[in-house]
């Protein structure tokens, strides 16, 4: 190919593939006919000047899903393809994916246990109404506090109840109390005991990971003493239902755990669907610890977090 023709091939390719000119516009710029432009573009492809590759995000996330299922022995991993690794974007996408999964699995007579927080709220607002019978929705952990921070507990329960045509069971207690005897007294109440038992019976549990950060929701609710905080920093990687664990999924502070109201982490291992919905840089270690502890058999996350989890060494 002579130099003049080669320069026209390259110029046509740049205008078409980089600057989005159409073939008629290129013909005017180069002073040639439209069929000639078509031949120039074809030449650019056949000579390897233009190489087209298609990145299929669905193919990548499916591969990541399979790898997560294999590495962490999960029933199912759902990976959302997100455009940016930012918390508010992640929660939107994960909320949609988790709501879709629930729509697939919820059936008559199911008991759905839910926690609270912004991630669960994003799931709740994405739920579609499903005409199922005798479904129960129950709160898995207390959410009452002296702080003014919104846990979205009541909104989440309302939206889940509305989606599955049921009256939800609220757990009107704090997540953590000051003394073990206070927790024992609360659990001795027959109404409270009934709700906690319903949480244990739930065949579907839906929860997220709380990161170990002073600005995370649980840390803003005023539950912790200074000694509680000292025992968590540097050891805990996250919490599920206000129960803190380390990188291997072991409970960090047994004293704090004894003062916590709600579902036990061991109970999550027995669920038909124990669904962890979480993503983002602050939650990677927590997700990893939860999966190592075997607390979830279904994971809903994003492609960046998925890759970090797969790259993490045992």
C-alpha positions in Angstrom: 0.0 0.0 0.0 1.5 3.4 -1.0 2.0 6.1 1.6 -0.8 8.3 0.4 -3.4 5.5 0.5 -2.1 4.4 3.9 -2.5 7.9 5.3 -6.1 8.0 4.0 -6.9 4.7 5.6 -5.5 5.9 8.9 -7.3 9.3 8.7 -10.6 7.6 7.8 -10.2 5.2 10.7 -9.5 8.0 13.2 -12.4 10.1 12.1 -14.8 7.1 12.2 -13.7 5.2 15.3 -12.3 8.0 17.5 -14.3 11.1 16.5 -17.6 9.5 15.6 -17.8 10.9 12.1 -20.2 9.1 9.8 -19.1 7.9 6.4 -20.7 10.8 4.5 -18.9 13.3 6.7 -15.6 11.5 6.2 -16.1 11.5 2.4 -16.4 15.3 2.5 -13.2 15.7 4.7 -11.1 13.4 2.5 -12.7 14.5 -0.8 -13.7 10.9 -1.8 -16.9 9.1 -2.4 -18.8 7.3 0.4 -18.2 3.8 -1.1 -14.5 4.7 -1.0 -14.7 5.5 2.7 -16.4 2.2 3.3 -13.5 0.4 1.5 -10.9 2.4 3.5 -12.5 1.4 6.8 -12.6 -2.2 5.7 -9.0 -2.0 4.7 -8.1 -0.6 8.2 -9.7 -3.6 9.8 -8.3 -6.3 7.5 -4.7 -4.8 7.8 -4.9 -4.7 11.6 -4.7 -0.9 11.8 -8.1 -1.0 13.6 -8.6 -3.8 16.1 -12.0 -4.1 17.7 -12.4 -5.9 21.1 -15.7 -6.2 22.9 -15.6 -6.1 26.7 -18.7 -8.0 27.9 -19.2 -7.0 31.6 -21.7 -9.9 32.1 -19.1 -12.4 31.1 -16.6 -11.0 33.6 -19.1 -10.9 36.5 -20.3 -14.4 35.8 -16.7 -15.6 36.0 -16.2 -13.7 39.3 -19.4 -15.2 40.7 -18.2 -18.8 39.9 -14.8 -18.1 41.5 -16.3 -16.6 44.6 -18.7 -19.6 45.0 -15.7 -22.0 44.7 -13.3 -20.1 47.0 -15.8 -19.5 49.8 -18.1 -22.6 49.3 -21.2 -20.4 48.6 -24.5 -21.6 47.3 -24.6 -18.5 45.1 -22.6 -15.3 44.5 -24.2 -12.4 42.7 -21.8 -9.8 41.3 -23.1 -6.4 40.2 -21.2 -4.5 37.5 -20.9 -1.0 38.9 -19.5 2.1 37.0 -17.7 3.7 40.0 -16.3 2.3 43.3 -18.2 4.7 45.5 -20.5 3.7 48.4 -23.7 5.4 47.3 -23.4 3.9 43.8 -22.5 0.5 45.2 -25.6 0.4 47.5 -27.9 1.4 44.6 -26.7 -1.5 42.4 -26.5 -4.1 45.2 -29.9 -3.1 46.4 -31.3 -3.8 43.0 -29.5 -7.2 42.7 -30.5 -8.4 46.1 -34.2 -7.4 45.6 -34.2 -9.4 42.3 -32.8 -12.4 44.1 -35.4 -12.2 46.8 -38.1 -12.0 44.1 -36.8 -15.3 42.7 -36.6 -17.2 46.0 -39.4 -16.0 48.3 -42.2 -18.5 48.4 -45.3 -19.3 50.6 -44.6 -19.8 54.3 -41.1 -18.3 54.3 -39.8 -16.4 57.3 -37.6 -13.5 56.3 -35.2 -12.1 58.9 -33.9 -8.6 58.1 -31.5 -6.2 59.8 -31.3 -2.4 59.4 -29.1 0.3 57.9 -28.6 2.1 54.6 -27.7 -1.1 52.6 -30.9 -2.8 53.7 -32.9 0.3 53.0 -31.7 0.3 49.4 -32.8 -3.3 49.1 -36.2 -2.5 50.6 -37.0 0.3 48.2 -36.2 -1.9 45.2 -38.5 -4.8 46.3 -41.3 -5.8 43.9 -44.6 -6.9 45.3 -44.9 -10.7 45.2 -48.2 -12.5 45.8 -47.2 -15.1 48.3 -49.1 -16.5 51.2 -48.3 -16.7 54.9 -44.8 -15.1 54.7 -43.5 -13.6 57.9 -41.0 -10.7 58.1 -39.0 -10.3 61.4 -36.3 -7.9 62.6 -33.1 -9.8 63.5 -31.6 -7.3 65.8 -32.6 -4.4 68.0 -32.4 -0.9 66.6 -33.5 1.4 69.3 -30.9 4.0 70.5 -30.6 7.4 72.3 -29.0 8.9 69.2 -30.9 10.8 66.5 -29.2 8.8 63.7 -31.7 7.1 61.4 -31.3 3.3 61.2 -34.2 3.0 58.7 -35.4 0.0 60.8 -39.1 1.0 60.6 -39.0 1.9 56.9 -37.3 -1.4 56.0 -39.8 -3.5 57.9 -42.7 -1.5 56.4 -41.5 -2.0 52.8 -40.7 -5.7 53.3 -44.2 -6.2 54.8 -45.8 -4.4 51.9 -43.9 -6.4 49.3 -44.9 -9.7 50.8 -48.4 -8.8 52.0 -47.7 -9.3 55.7 -47.4 -7.4 59.0 -43.8 -7.4 60.0 -42.5 -8.3 63.5 -40.5 -5.4 65.1 -37.9 -6.0 67.8 -38.3 -2.8 69.9 -35.0 -3.1 71.7 -31.5 -1.6 71.6 -28.9 -3.6 69.7 -26.6 -3.6 72.7 -27.2 -3.0 76.4 -24.9 -2.0 79.3 -25.2 -5.3 81.3 -25.7 -8.9 80.6 -28.5 -9.1 83.2 -30.4 -6.4 81.3 -30.2 -8.5 78.1 -31.3 -11.6 80.0 -34.3 -9.8 81.5 -35.4 -8.5 78.1 -35.1 -11.9 76.6 -37.2 -13.4 79.4 -40.2 -11.4 78.3 -42.5 -13.7 76.4 -43.3 -11.2 73.6 -39.6 -10.5 73.0 -38.8 -14.2 73.3 -41.4 -15.0 70.6 -39.8 -12.5 68.2 -36.3 -13.7 68.8 -37.4 -17.3 68.3 -39.0 -16.2 65.0 -35.7 -14.8 64.0 -34.0 -18.1 64.8 -36.6 -19.9 62.7 -36.2 -17.6 59.7 -35.1 -19.6 56.6 -34.0 -16.4 54.8 -31.7 -14.0 56.6 -30.7 -10.7 54.9 -27.9 -8.6 56.4 -24.8 -6.5 55.6 -21.4 -5.9 57.2 -20.7 -2.9 59.4 -17.2 -1.5 59.0 -15.0 -0.7 62.0 -15.2 3.1 61.6 -16.3 5.8 63.9 -18.6 7.3 61.3 -20.3 4.0 60.5 -24.0 3.8 61.6 -23.6 1.4 64.5 -20.8 3.5 66.0 -23.0 6.6 65.9 -25.8 5.1 68.0 -24.0 5.6 71.4 -23.9 1.9 72.4 -20.2 1.6 73.1 -18.0 2.4 76.2 -14.4 3.4 75.7 -13.2 -0.1 76.7 -15.6 -1.6 74.1 -14.0 0.5 71.4 -10.5 -0.3 72.5 -11.2 -4.0 72.3 -12.6 -3.6 68.8 -10.0 -1.4 67.1 -7.2 -3.4 65.6 -8.9 -6.7 66.1 -12.4 -6.6 64.7 -12.8 -6.4 60.9 -16.6 -5.9 60.9 -19.9 -6.8 62.5 -23.1 -8.7 61.5 -26.1 -7.9 63.6 -23.9 -5.9 66.0 -21.7 -9.0 66.7 -18.1 -8.3 66.0 -15.6 -10.8 64.5 -12.0 -10.9 63.4 -10.4 -11.9 60.0 -11.2 -15.6 60.6 -14.8 -14.9 61.6 -14.2 -15.5 65.4 -16.1 -13.3 67.9 -13.8 -10.5 69.1 -15.3 -9.4 72.4 -17.3 -12.1 74.2 -18.4 -9.6 76.9 -19.8 -7.3 74.3 -21.4 -10.2 72.5 -23.2 -11.3 75.7 -24.8 -7.8 75.9 -26.0 -7.9 72.3 -29.7 -8.5 71.5 -30.7 -10.4 68.4 -29.8 -13.3 66.2 -26.5 -15.2 67.0 -24.0 -15.6 64.3 -24.1 -19.4 64.6 -27.8 -19.3 63.8 -27.0 -17.7 60.4 -25.0 -20.8 59.4 -28.2 -22.9 59.6 -30.3 -20.8 57.3 -31.5 -22.0 53.9 -30.5 -18.6 52.5 -28.1 -16.6 54.6 -27.6 -13.5 52.3 -24.8 -11.1 52.8 -25.2 -7.9 50.8 -22.0 -5.7 51.0 -19.4 -4.0 48.9 -16.9 -1.2 48.9 -13.3 -0.7 50.2 -14.3 -0.3 53.9 -16.1 -3.7 53.9 -13.6 -6.0 52.1 -12.0 -7.3 55.3 -15.4 -7.7 57.0 -16.9 -9.6 54.1 -13.8 -11.8 54.0 -14.1 -12.6 57.8 -17.8 -13.3 57.5 -17.2 -15.7 54.6 -14.4 -17.4 56.5 -16.7 -17.8 59.5 -19.3 -19.4 57.3 -22.0 -16.9 58.2 -23.3 -16.4 54.7 -24.1 -18.9 51.9 -25.2 -16.2 49.4 -23.1 -13.1 48.7 -24.2 -10.0 46.7 -21.3 -7.7 46.0 -19.7 -5.6 43.2 -17.0 -6.6 40.7 -14.2 -4.6 42.4 -14.9 -6.0 45.9 -15.2 -9.5 44.3 -11.7 -9.2 42.8 -10.2 -8.0 46.1 -11.8 -11.0 47.9 -10.4 -13.4 45.4 -6.9 -11.8 45.6 -6.9 -12.0 49.4 -4.5 -14.7 50.6 -5.6 -17.3 53.2 
